[in-house]
Amino acid sequence: MQGGSWGSTLALAYAQAHPQRVDALVLAAVVTTTEREIRWVTEDMRRIFPAAWDRFAGAVPVHLRGIRLVDAYATLLADPDPAVREDAAREWCRWEDTHVSLAPGHRPSRRYEDPEFRLVFARLVTHYWRHAAFLPDGALLRGVTRLAGIPGTLVHGRYDVSGPPDIAWDLHRRGPGSELRIIDDAGHGGAGAFTDAVVDALDRAVDRPR
């Protein structure tokens, strides 16, 4: 079973709920969608990208200020006015593209040029983030011991500020028999060595004797 970024949260949640259905796990750009992680991406990361964050926060109208940014954006993205929804989606995705930008050679993602994609992406992210993936806080880290006997590989970028490497590290330390590969020239995903590491882990998972 493979998952990257938000998909790693889904993969972990499924594997812990149904370990008998999972032969191996390959997780990339690992996140567990805890309250701490959501607060880091939407609030605390101003410390790294202050100008971009001020734009992100400043796009919220006055009447929604004072509540969590993830809640404010979820509200805007559900507004009956299409223009309000479009503006919120554009600003959310602009921030998304900023906080994955630390890796050398980063280029803005062209997928955010598509208005339909922007809206769907932003609504999905804010829906699950405002509810911390509908999981008890820290449940995926506590539940990793249920995966004993299931081979797991975690691939994470050294420059991943969106999901700092301590998330993958803590899962690895608690995960029985897991393997952690930190890619020194990668961020939150990417090509080159990061992709090679994921493909290698998938190949080994497929070739593993059942």
C-alpha positions in Angstrom: 0.0 0.0 0.0 1.4 3.4 -1.0 0.6 6.9 0.0 2.2 10.3 -0.3 1.7 13.5 1.7 -2.1 13.4 2.7 -2.2 10.0 1.1 0.3 8.8 3.8 -2.4 9.7 6.4 -5.0 7.7 4.5 -2.6 4.7 4.1 -1.7 4.7 7.8 -5.3 5.0 8.9 -6.4 2.1 6.6 -3.5 -0.1 7.5 -4.0 0.4 11.2 -7.8 -0.4 10.8 -7.2 -3.4 8.5 -3.7 -4.7 9.0 -4.8 -8.2 7.8 -5.3 -6.6 4.3 -1.9 -4.9 4.0 1.2 -6.8 2.9 3.6 -3.7 2.9 3.6 0.0 3.3 5.4 2.7 1.3 4.9 6.2 2.7 6.3 9.3 1.1 6.4 12.9 2.3 4.9 11.6 5.5 2.2 13.4 7.4 -0.3 12.3 10.0 -2.6 15.4 10.0 -2.5 16.1 13.7 -3.6 19.4 15.2 0.0 20.3 15.7 0.8 19.7 12.0 -2.2 21.7 10.8 -1.3 24.6 13.1 2.3 24.5 11.8 1.3 24.7 8.2 -1.5 27.3 8.5 -0.3 29.4 11.4 3.2 28.8 12.7 5.0 28.7 9.4 4.8 32.5 9.2 8.2 32.3 10.9 9.7 30.9 7.6 7.6 32.7 5.0 6.4 35.9 6.7 5.5 37.9 3.6 3.7 35.0 1.9 1.9 34.2 5.1 0.8 37.8 5.7 -0.8 37.7 2.2 -2.4 34.3 3.0 -3.9 35.6 6.3 -4.7 39.0 4.9 -6.9 37.5 2.3 -9.4 36.5 5.0 -12.1 39.2 5.4 -12.5 41.1 8.6 -15.6 39.2 9.8 -13.7 35.9 9.8 -10.5 37.1 11.5 -10.0 35.8 15.0 -10.8 32.2 14.1 -8.4 29.6 12.8 -7.2 30.2 9.3 -8.2 26.7 8.2 -11.8 27.3 9.5 -11.9 30.8 7.8 -10.8 29.4 4.5 -13.2 26.4 4.7 -16.0 28.9 5.3 -14.9 31.0 2.3 -14.6 28.0 0.1 -18.3 27.1 0.8 -19.6 30.6 0.2 -22.5 30.9 -2.1 -20.7 33.6 -4.2 -18.5 31.9 -6.8 -16.1 34.9 -6.8 -15.5 34.5 -3.1 -14.9 30.8 -3.5 -12.5 31.4 -6.4 -10.5 34.0 -4.6 -10.2 31.8 -1.5 -9.1 28.8 -3.6 -6.4 30.9 -5.4 -5.0 32.2 -2.1 -5.0 28.8 -0.5 -3.2 27.2 -3.4 -0.7 30.1 -3.6 0.2 29.3 0.0 0.4 25.6 -0.7 2.9 26.3 -3.4 4.9 28.5 -1.1 5.4 26.1 1.8 6.6 23.3 -0.4 9.3 25.5 -2.0 12.4 25.0 0.0 14.0 22.2 -2.0 16.6 23.3 -4.6 15.2 23.9 -8.1 11.5 24.2 -6.9 9.1 25.4 -9.6 5.5 26.4 -9.0 3.0 23.6 -9.7 1.2 24.1 -12.9 -1.8 22.2 -11.6 -2.8 25.3 -9.6 -3.4 27.2 -12.8 -6.6 25.2 -13.3 -9.5 27.0 -11.5 -11.5 23.8 -11.1 -8.5 21.9 -9.6 -7.8 24.8 -7.3 -11.3 24.8 -5.9 -11.6 21.0 -5.5 -8.2 20.7 -3.9 -8.6 23.6 -1.5 -12.1 22.4 -0.4 -10.9 18.9 0.2 -7.8 20.0 2.2 -9.6 22.4 4.4 -12.5 20.0 5.0 -10.2 17.3 6.4 -7.7 19.6 8.1 -10.3 21.6 10.0 -11.4 18.2 11.5 -7.8 16.8 11.9 -8.6 14.0 9.5 -11.5 13.0 11.8 -9.1 11.0 14.0 -8.3 11.4 17.7 -5.2 13.6 17.9 -2.0 11.5 17.7 -3.9 8.3 16.9 -1.7 7.3 13.9 1.5 7.6 15.9 0.1 5.6 18.9 -1.4 3.0 16.6 1.7 2.3 14.6 2.5 -0.7 16.8 -0.5 -2.5 15.2 1.6 -2.8 12.1 4.1 -5.2 13.6 5.0 -7.7 10.9 4.1 -5.5 8.0 7.2 -4.2 6.2 7.2 -0.4 5.9 9.4 2.1 4.2 9.2 5.9 4.8 10.7 8.3 2.3 11.1 11.9 3.3 12.9 15.0 2.1 15.4 16.8 4.2 14.0 20.1 3.0 10.3 19.2 3.7 9.1 22.1 5.8 5.4 21.3 5.1 5.8 18.0 7.0 9.0 18.3 9.0 11.1 15.1 9.1 10.4 14.5 12.8 7.0 13.2 11.8 8.5 10.4 9.8 11.3 9.9 12.4 8.8 9.4 15.2 6.7 6.9 13.2 9.9 5.1 12.3 11.1 4.9 15.9 7.7 3.4 17.0 7.1 1.3 13.9 8.4 -2.2 14.3 10.9 -3.1 11.6 10.3 0.1 9.5 12.9 1.7 7.3 13.3 5.4 7.0 15.1 7.0 4.0 15.8 10.8 4.3 16.6 12.3 0.9 19.0 15.1 1.4 18.2 17.2 -1.8 14.4 16.8 -1.7 11.5 18.7 -0.1 7.8 17.7 0.1 8.1 15.1 -2.6 9.9 15.7 -5.9 11.7 14.0 -8.7 15.2 12.6 -9.0 16.4 10.8 -5.9 13.1 11.1 -4.1 11.1 9.4 -6.8 13.9 6.8 -7.2 13.6 5.9 -3.5 9.9 5.5 -3.7 10.0 3.4 -6.8 12.7 1.2 -5.2 10.6 0.7 -2.1 7.6 -0.2 -4.2 9.6 -2.7 -6.3 10.9 -4.3 -3.1 7.4 -4.5 -1.7 6.1 -6.2 -4.8 8.9 -8.6 -5.0 8.7 -9.6 -1.3 7.7 -13.2 -0.8 4.1 -13.6 0.4 
